């Protein structure tokens, strides 16, 4: 049997709690006899991967688990993509997404292969950053929270794919093992501090991930201290890799929630703008063009997943492309990412990105 993604098949689905370890044990005990029915990818040497079906005591596959499919997509999007060939990723995603479609659940998006090695970044809002002035012969210190525990994020992913929260303890291991940097705007050219040099201190408390950084005696760093003290820069962010997470779907709210259970931390960062792709600015702009956002989001997601589109769906993409083409591009000076939630700023940079994504989707 060659390495391959399993073709889409239609089965019953369930939203009961998913016990991946129990189902994996049942599959192993049966010798993997029903791997092709229970998994989204198979290999002659290693067996099945992306297990997402409930198995009975004999190892026979039953309904597809909504929570198992979401967990499998998370594994597919994790660093390394769970170790399958890049050409198989789209097929695995189509398989898992089809089960979620049958259950009426919006699937999390699929990361492109080039995105798998890139750190994820999350942002925390205003009033989380301040300057502590030291004694006369001491440098000022930057204090802030890079993350808050058990607080739902704004929608992440394109068109509100999921929301996210961080479980207390997610940073406990990494802050004792990783050499973490404090960067300005996540830019490695502007290093404010580092745990190994003890200019950056990290701590988990009841609220979240707290950091304390002594900036260098450099002109650009002194300028940053002034902007933080004045309140011009008052937000923080962190860059990370997911080690373990959990996904849940709420049938009442139709909302997917991701919980970060353990992460590997790369950096914490005072930031000028929080950069979320999905904002009310972008949605309002599309609605102003006569676009039904819910209808377009469905077609767009199917196109990006590599599904064949019928003439009606293709016409929806074409109409949005034409509408976006009527909007002038933003001047170069305005190409910085705008802060999420700012209702008065131009949405052109995001619309430029959407134009590009539509072009890519149209080639699928």
N, C-alpha and C positions, 0 to 999 in steps of 0.2 A: 504494500500500500504506500503510495507516494505521500509526501508532505502536502497537505491541502486543507483549505477551509471547507467545512461542511456546507453543502447547499442549503438554502432556506427551506425549512419544512414547517408546516402548520400543525400545531398541537394545542391542547388546552394549556391555560396559564393559571398561576396561583400567586397571590400576594401574601401568603403565609410567611412567617419568619424563615430565613434561609440559614441552614446549617451546612456550610460548605465542607467542613471537616468530616461530618457524619456521612454525607453523600460521597465524598471522595473515598472514604474507607469502604463503603459498600461497593463502589465501582472497583476498587483494588481487590477486594475479597472475591469478586466474581471473575477476576482475571481480565477485567476491562472488556467483557463480552459485548456490552451495549454502549461502548464509547462513542460510536458514530451517531447514536440517538441522543446521548447525554451531553456531548461536548460540541464546541463550535470549530474545533481543529483537531486533526489526528495525525499521528506520525508512527511509522512502523517500529521505531526504536523506543521512543519515550511514551507512547500511548496518547491519550487525549489531553487536550488543554481547554481552558475556558469552560469548565463544567458549569452547567446552569439548569439542569433538570433535576427534579426530585427523583430519587431512586428508592425502590422498595427493598425489603430485606434480601431479596435474591439478586439485586443489582440491576433490575429491569427499570428502564427510564419511564417516568410518568410525566406530569405536566411541567412546562417550563416555569421557572421561578422568576417573577418580576425582579425581586431583589438580587437573585443570582445573576440575572442578565446585566443589571446595573453594576454589580461588583465585577463581572467579567469585563465590561467596557472600561472600568477603572483600571483593571490590570493591563488591558490592551494599551491604555494611554500612559501607563507608568513608564519610568525610565527603562529603556531596553525593549519595551513592547512585549514583555513576557517571552522574549527569545524566539519569536517565530520570524520567518522571512518577511521582509517588508512588502513583498508582492501579495502576501496572503492576508494582510491586515484588513483591507477593504472587504474581502469576502467574509471574514470573521465578524466584522462590524455589521454587515448587512444581515447576517444570520441572527445576531443578538437583537438588532434593531427591529427585525420583523416580529419577533416575539413581543417586544414592547409595544409595537404598533397594534398587534392583535389584542393586547391588554388595555389599549387606550392610554398608554403612558408615553410621554415624550422622552426619547432617548437622549442621554448626554452626547455631546458632539464627539467626533473622532479627531484626535490630533494627527496632523500630518507627520510623516516620519522625521522630517527635519526639526520638528518641535520637541521630540521626545527627550533630547539631551538638555534642553534649555530649562533653567530654573523657573519655577512659578513665582509670581509676586502677588502679595496682597497688601491692602492699604487700610489704614485706620484714620478716622476723621479728626476734626479740629480739636484743639485744646488738649492734645496729648504730648506736647513738646514745650520745654521751657529751658531757660538758662539759669544755672546756679552760679553766682559769682563767688569766687574763693576769696581768701585773704589777699592782702595787698600784693604779696609776692607769689600768689597762686593763679593758675590759669582758670578761666571760666569752664564750667562743665555742662555738657548737653544732657538733659534728662528726658526720657520719653518712654512711651509704650509702643512697641512695634506690633503687638497683637493683643487682642482681648479675648478671653475665654467665653465660650457659650453664648456668643452674640452672632445672630444671623447676618451674613453679608447682604449687600444688595445683590440683585441677580447677576450671575456670572455666565460667561459663554454668550454666544450670539442669540439674541431674542429670548433672554431669560431662561436659559437651559436649566440652571440649578442655582440653589443658594448654599452657602457654606458656613460652618461654624468650627471652632477649634476647641478640642477637649483639653481640660487642664491636664498637664503632664506631657503634652505633645512635644515640648522642647526639653524635657528633663534630661534625656540622654545626650542630645546633641550639644547642649551648652557645656557639658563636661568633656566632650570628645572632639568637637570641631574647632578649627581655627577660623573664627568668624570675623568678618570685617564690618566696620561702620563706614558706609560710603554716602556721599552726597548725591542724591538722585540716581542711586544705583550705578554711578559712573566710577569704574575702577581707576580712573585718572585722579579722582578726588577722594583719597583715603583719609578719613577722619580718625580712625583708630582700629585696633586689632586686639583680639583676646590674647593672642600669644605674647604680645608686647605689653599687655596689661593696661593699655590705654582705653580698652573697651571692657566693660563689665556687664554681664548678662545675669538675669535672675528671674525665675518664675515666682510670682506671688499669687494671691487669691484673684486678682483681676486679670493678669495676663503675663506677657513677656515684657519685662522692664529692662531698659538699657541705660547705662551711664557712661558717657564718652568724654574723654579729655582731648579736644581737637589740637592739631599742630599749630605752632606759631608761624603761620603762613598768611599772606595777605588775603587769599581767597577764603581761608577758614575764619579769619577775623571778620570778614564781611558776612559770612554765613551766621556767625554768632549775633551780629547786629540785626540781621533780618529775622532771626528766631526771637530775639528779645523784643523786637517791635511787633511781632505777630504776623509778619509777612509770610513766613514759613512756619506752619503749625501742625503739620501732618507727618506721619511716619509710615514706613513700609518694611516688609521683610521679603527676602528671596530664599526659596527653599525647594527641596525635593521631597515628594511624598514617600514615606516608608510604609505607612499603613493608614488606610482610611476605611470608612464605612459609608454606604449609600442607602437611603431610604426613600420610598415613594409614599406620599399621603394621598389616598384616593379621594378624600373629601376636598382637599385644597388643590389637588392635581399638581403638587409641588414636589420636586426632587431635592433632597437635602444631602449634602456631603459633609461628613464629620472627619476632620483631620485628627487622627489618633496619635500618630508619631511622624515627625518630619526630620529631615536633615537640613540644618540652617546654614546658609551661605553668607548672608549679610543682613544687617538692619540699616535703615536709611531714612534720614530726614528728606522729605520730598516736597517739591513745589506743587505738583499736580498729582492727584490719584488718577491712574489711567485705567478706567473700566471701559470696555468696548460698548456695552449696552447702556445707554442713557436715555432719559426722557426726551432730550434734545433730538436725538436721532429718530425716535419713534414719532414724535410730533411732526418732524420734517417730512417723513414718509407719508403720514396721514394727510398732511397738507397737499401732497401731490396726488391724492386720490387713491392711495395704495391701501388695500385691506391687509394690515400687518399680519394678522393671524394666518390668513390664507397664503400670503407670500412666504412667511416663515416656514410653513409646512413644505411648500414646494422647494424652497431654497435648501432646507435640510436634506430632503430626498435627493436633490441634485448633487450636493456635496458628498453624500454617502455612495454615489455612483449608480443610483437607480436610473432606469430608463424612464423618460418622461413622455407622457402623451402630449398631443397637440395643444390641449387646453392648458396644461401645466407649463409647457414651453412658452405659450403666449403670455402667461403671467410674468415669467422671467423677462421676456422681451419688453413688455410694457413698463416694468420697473426700470430696466436698463435705459429705455428711451426717456423716462421721466427724470432719472438721475443725470442723463446727458444734458438736460436743459439747465442744470444748475452750474454756474461758473465755478471753476476750481478756486480754492482759497489762495491768496497771495502767499509767496514763500515765507514771508515774515509771520504769517498766521498758522504755519504748519505744526506748531507745538500742540501736543495733546491737551485738550481742554479738561478742566476739572469736572468730574461727574457731578451732576445735579445742578450745575450753574445754568440757569435758564436763559441767560441773555447772550451767551457766547455762540459764535457761529459753529454750525455742525459740519462744515465742509470737509475737514480732515477725515472724519469718520465716514462721510459719504464717499470720499475718494477711495477709502479702503473697501467700502461696500461695492463700489463699481468694480474694483479689481477682483473681489471675490465672485461677483456675478460673472465676470469674464472667465474665471477658472471653472465655475460651475457649468457654464455654457459649453465648455469643451468636453465635459464628462460624457 
